[in-house]
């Protein structure tokens, strides 16, 4: 599971962002909230795919 935990976290953020977008009351109050969560998840997955070392460690 090492190395895939970040992908799981990114997927969860994306799912919850999509769910936030589908809540019409929340969507009408703040339509950008779901898009921000989905964008954050995509950025998290991209950053994990280009890195291979744990934070704070030398390569």
N, C-alpha and C positions, 0 to 999 in steps of 0.2 A: 504494500500500500504506500510505501515511501515514494514521494514524488507525485503521487496522484491525489493527495489530500487537498492540495491547492485547487486542482481541477474540480474536485467535489465541492469545495467551498464556492468556487466561481459558478458552478452549475446551480447550487442552491440560491445564490444571490440572483442569478438570472431568472430562476423559476419564481422566486418571491417578487421580483420586479415585474414579471409578466402578470402575476396574480394581482399586484397592486394596480396595474393598468386596466385590468378587467373589472375592478370594482368601480362601477360608474359614479358613485357618489364621491369617492376619493379621486377618481380621474377628473371629474368636473371641477373639483376644488383645487387640484394640483396636477395637471396633465403631464408635467415633466418628471414627476417622481419615479414612475416606472421606467422611463427611458434612461434616467440617470443610473438606476440600479442595473439595468441590462448593460449599459456602457461600462459601468464599473466592473461587472463580471467579465466582460470581454477583455478589458484591459488587464485584469488579474490573470486570466488564462494566457494571454499573449506574453505577459511578463514572466510567467512560470515556464513557458515553453522555451524562452531564450536564456533562462538562467539554469544553472545546475548545482550551485553550491548553496549551503544554508546561509542565512544572513549573518554578517559579521565574520565570516571565515575567508581566508585567502584561498585562491584557486590553486 
